[in-house]
Amino acid sequence: MDVPDDAPATCPTCGAAYDSVSVHDAGLLVNLLDNERYRRVCFEPVAGADGEALVEFYHHTHEQVAAGD
């Protein structure tokens, strides 16, 4: 996992505020059932510096994302 220095101010996928962002280049699993910290995670495909395929994860807390969103 790698956290970018140039992360945007809001989530590029949904436009909401986020708690943290991480960048992944390998397999991953996401399970948010009964998660105490995060309500949702948005995924944004990006290209790395050398053109490799990466996925940025934007982690939204319960407070940042309303239950109806």
N, CA, C and O atoms as a DFTB+ gen file, in Angstrom:
276 C
 N C O
     1  1       0.848      -1.171       0.000
     2  2       0.000       0.000       0.000
     3  2       0.895       1.236       0.000
     4  3       1.929       1.268       0.667
     5  1       0.482       2.252      -0.757
     6  2       1.227       3.503      -0.857
     7  2       0.232       4.648      -0.758
     8  3      -0.791       4.625      -1.442
     9  1       0.501       5.641       0.068
    10  2      -0.378       6.801       0.214
    11  2       0.209       7.951      -0.595
    12  3       1.344       8.357      -0.342
    13  1      -0.539       8.491      -1.570
    14  2       0.000       9.558      -2.421
    15  2       0.150      10.888      -1.694
    16  3      -0.651      11.223      -0.822
    17  1       1.181      11.640      -2.059
    18  2       1.408      12.970      -1.488
    19  2       0.460      14.009      -2.085
    20  3       0.161      15.020      -1.449
    21  1      -0.013      13.756      -3.308
    22  2      -0.827      14.732      -4.027
    23  2      -2.305      14.342      -4.059
    24  3      -2.976      14.573      -5.065
    25  1      -2.818      13.763      -2.990
    26  2      -4.219      13.339      -2.935
    27  2      -5.146      14.547      -3.066
    28  3      -4.839      15.611      -2.528
    29  1      -6.282      14.404      -3.775
    30  2      -7.214      15.523      -3.941
    31  2      -7.933      15.877      -2.646
    32  3      -7.964      15.081      -1.707
    33  1      -8.510      17.071      -2.602
    34  2      -9.212      17.546      -1.404
    35  2     -10.500      16.780      -1.137
    36  3     -10.880      16.598       0.020
    37  1     -11.179      16.326      -2.192
    38  2     -12.397      15.523      -2.049
    39  2     -12.261      14.275      -2.919
    40  3     -11.403      14.211      -3.799
    41  1     -13.101      13.303      -2.667
    42  2     -13.086      12.039      -3.401
    43  2     -13.441      12.277      -4.873
    44  3     -14.489      12.859      -5.151
    45  1     -12.606      11.849      -5.820
    46  2     -12.908      12.054      -7.234
    47  2     -14.064      11.188      -7.734
    48  3     -14.619      11.463      -8.798
    49  1     -14.430      10.159      -6.995
    50  2     -15.511       9.273      -7.400
    51  2     -16.875       9.818      -7.010
    52  3     -17.794       9.822      -7.829
    53  1     -17.026      10.285      -5.750
    54  2     -18.342      10.731      -5.275
    55  2     -18.379      12.201      -4.855
    56  3     -19.462      12.746      -4.646
    57  1     -17.220      12.856      -4.727
    58  2     -17.165      14.269      -4.361
    59  2     -17.262      14.562      -2.877
    60  3     -17.230      15.727      -2.480
    61  1     -17.381      13.530      -2.045
    62  2     -17.500      13.722      -0.594
    63  2     -16.125      13.836       0.060
    64  3     -15.109      13.454      -0.521
    65  1     -16.118      14.371       1.281
    66  2     -14.886      14.382       2.071
    67  2     -14.489      12.940       2.381
    68  3     -15.341      12.052       2.382
    69  1     -13.212      12.700       2.642
    70  2     -12.755      11.355       2.988
    71  2     -11.743      11.441       4.110
    72  3     -11.136      12.486       4.344
    73  1     -11.568      10.314       4.809
    74  2     -10.669      10.249       5.961
    75  2      -9.244       9.952       5.534
    76  3      -8.299      10.532       6.069
    77  1      -9.083       9.046       4.567
    78  2      -7.750       8.677       4.094
    79  2      -7.846       8.116       2.691
    80  3      -8.928       7.771       2.216
    81  1      -6.702       8.028       2.036
    82  2      -6.617       7.450       0.692
    83  2      -5.410       6.538       0.653
    84  3      -4.376       6.835       1.251
    85  1      -5.543       5.423      -0.052
    86  2      -4.426       4.505      -0.225
    87  2      -4.394       4.055      -1.677
    88  3      -5.422       4.057      -2.354
    89  1      -3.215       3.669      -2.158
    90  2      -3.024       3.239      -3.542
    91  2      -2.555       1.795      -3.529
    92  3      -1.654       1.432      -2.773
    93  1      -3.180       0.963      -4.382
    94  2      -2.876      -0.465      -4.395
    95  2      -2.508      -0.924      -5.794
    96  3      -3.073      -0.458      -6.784
    97  1      -1.543      -1.852      -5.865
    98  2      -1.115      -2.387      -7.155
    99  2      -1.241      -3.909      -7.231
   100  3      -0.789      -4.525      -8.197
   101  1      -1.849      -4.507      -6.222
   102  2      -1.991      -5.965      -6.196
   103  2      -3.373      -6.322      -5.664
   104  3      -4.176      -5.436      -5.370
   105  1      -3.648      -7.606      -5.541
   106  2      -4.945      -8.087      -5.082
   107  2      -5.373      -7.495      -3.758
   108  3      -4.536      -7.113      -2.939
   109  1      -6.676      -7.419      -3.548
   110  2      -7.195      -6.828      -2.335
   111  2      -8.584      -7.366      -2.051
   112  3      -9.220      -7.958      -2.924
   113  1      -9.054      -7.160      -0.832
   114  2     -10.379      -7.568      -0.407
   115  2     -10.986      -6.432       0.387
   116  3     -10.304      -5.812       1.203
   117  1     -12.264      -6.148       0.160
   118  2     -12.952      -5.092       0.881
   119  2     -14.201      -5.685       1.526
   120  3     -15.035      -6.280       0.843
   121  1     -14.327      -5.523       2.832
   122  2     -15.496      -5.969       3.575
   123  2     -15.844      -4.873       4.568
   124  3     -15.104      -4.651       5.526
   125  1     -16.965      -4.179       4.355
   126  2     -17.356      -3.082       5.237
   127  2     -18.557      -3.439       6.113
   128  3     -19.132      -2.554       6.746
   129  1     -18.940      -4.691       6.163
   130  2     -20.042      -5.089       7.027
   131  2     -19.667      -4.823       8.474
   132  3     -18.626      -5.277       8.947
   133  1     -20.506      -4.096       9.165
   134  2     -20.296      -3.783      10.587
   135  2     -18.943      -3.136      10.858
   136  3     -18.339      -3.380      11.903
   137  1     -18.463      -2.318       9.933
   138  2     -17.194      -1.635      10.110
   139  2     -17.404      -0.420      11.009
   140  3     -18.210       0.454      10.690
   141  1     -16.694      -0.358      12.119
   142  2     -16.866       0.738      13.080
   143  2     -16.297       2.060      12.594
   144  3     -16.759       3.118      13.022
   145  1     -15.305       2.028      11.709
   146  2     -14.627       3.256      11.292
   147  2     -15.146       3.813       9.968
   148  3     -15.402       5.012       9.861
   149  1     -15.303       2.955       8.959
   150  2     -15.674       3.432       7.616
   151  2     -17.042       2.934       7.186
   152  3     -17.412       1.783       7.418
   153  1     -17.792       3.846       6.546
   154  2     -19.100       3.477       5.995
   155  2     -18.965       3.000       4.564
   156  3     -19.665       2.078       4.144
   157  1     -18.052       3.634       3.799
   158  2     -17.861       3.191       2.411
   159  2     -16.451       3.515       1.963
   160  3     -15.766       4.351       2.552
   161  1     -16.033       2.833       0.903
   162  2     -14.751       3.071       0.251
   163  2     -15.042       3.219      -1.234
   164  3     -15.669       2.346      -1.833
   165  1     -14.589       4.320      -1.834
   166  2     -14.723       4.526      -3.274
   167  2     -13.424       4.091      -3.944
   168  3     -12.350       4.193      -3.352
   169  1     -13.525       3.612      -5.170
   170  2     -12.371       3.128      -5.915
   171  2     -12.181       3.970      -7.167
   172  3     -13.137       4.224      -7.900
   173  1     -10.954       4.403      -7.413
   174  2     -10.643       5.235      -8.574
   175  2      -9.418       4.646      -9.275
   176  3      -8.324       4.666      -8.712
   177  1      -9.585       4.113     -10.514
   178  2      -8.418       3.594     -11.245
   179  2      -7.515       4.751     -11.687
   180  3      -8.001       5.784     -12.148
   181  1      -6.211       4.570     -11.544
   182  2      -5.229       5.584     -11.944
   183  2      -4.017       4.896     -12.567
   184  3      -3.843       3.684     -12.439
   185  1      -3.200       5.669     -13.230
   186  2      -1.950       5.159     -13.786
   187  2      -0.802       5.646     -12.915
   188  3      -0.758       6.816     -12.536
   189  1       0.118       4.756     -12.599
   190  2       1.300       5.121     -11.827
   191  2       2.276       5.912     -12.666
   192  3       2.044       6.124     -13.856
   193  1       3.358       6.350     -12.065
   194  2       4.368       7.165     -12.753
   195  2       4.940       6.470     -13.976
   196  3       5.267       7.120     -14.969
   197  1       5.062       5.155     -13.907
   198  2       5.597       4.407     -15.040
   199  2       4.507       3.775     -15.897
   200  3       4.789       2.898     -16.714
   201  1       3.251       4.219     -15.713
   202  2       2.139       3.726     -16.515
   203  2       1.476       2.472     -15.979
   204  3       0.542       1.961     -16.596
   205  1       1.945       1.959     -14.832
   206  2       1.332       0.750     -14.280
   207  2      -0.087       1.045     -13.791
   208  3      -0.373       2.161     -13.358
   209  1      -0.967       0.060     -13.858
   210  2      -2.347       0.207     -13.414
   211  2      -2.413       0.148     -11.898
   212  3      -1.916      -0.797     -11.286
   213  1      -3.032       1.165     -11.286
   214  2      -3.200       1.242      -9.839
   215  2      -4.658       1.553      -9.520
   216  3      -5.408       1.996     -10.390
   217  1      -5.056       1.321      -8.271
   218  2      -6.379       1.689      -7.802
   219  2      -6.217       2.482      -6.510
   220  3      -5.579       2.021      -5.564
   221  1      -6.807       3.696      -6.480
   222  2      -6.821       4.500      -5.268
   223  2      -8.105       4.188      -4.508
   224  3      -9.180       4.109      -5.103
   225  1      -7.993       4.011      -3.200
   226  2      -9.130       3.764      -2.320
   227  2      -9.353       5.018      -1.484
   228  3      -8.429       5.493      -0.824
   229  1     -10.567       5.560      -1.505
   230  2     -10.931       6.719      -0.700
   231  2     -11.849       6.233       0.415
   232  3     -12.963       5.783       0.150
   233  1     -11.389       6.320       1.657
   234  2     -12.072       5.770       2.821
   235  2     -12.936       6.847       3.481
   236  3     -12.419       7.859       3.953
   237  1     -14.254       6.624       3.510
   238  2     -15.220       7.575       4.066
   239  2     -15.734       7.077       5.417
   240  3     -16.167       5.932       5.542
   241  1     -15.681       7.945       6.418
   242  2     -16.216       7.597       7.743
   243  2     -17.744       7.662       7.714
   244  3     -18.331       8.166       6.756
   245  1     -18.366       7.164       8.743
   246  2     -19.828       7.223       8.866
   247  2     -20.308       8.667       8.887
   248  3     -21.348       8.981       8.307
   249  1     -19.564       9.550       9.548
   250  2     -19.942      10.956       9.641
   251  2     -19.829      11.671       8.292
   252  3     -20.594      12.597       8.021
   253  1     -18.895      11.257       7.455
   254  2     -18.683      11.924       6.166
   255  2     -19.717      11.525       5.130
   256  3     -19.953      12.262       4.173
   257  1     -20.340      10.360       5.311
   258  2     -21.293       9.847       4.335
   259  2     -22.596       9.502       5.040
   260  3     -22.615       8.641       5.919
   261  1     -23.674      10.159       4.668
   262  2     -24.965       9.898       5.297
   263  2     -25.454       8.507       4.932
   264  3     -25.088       7.979       3.883
   265  1     -26.269       7.912       5.779
   266  2     -26.771       6.553       5.576
   267  2     -27.537       6.404       4.270
   268  3     -27.544       5.316       3.695
   269  1     -28.176       7.447       3.787
   270  2     -28.957       7.363       2.553
   271  2     -28.150       7.550       1.281
   272  3     -28.683       7.354       0.189
   273  1     -26.891       7.921       1.387
   274  2     -26.047       8.150       0.200
   275  2     -25.609       6.851      -0.427
   276  3     -24.897       6.859      -1.431
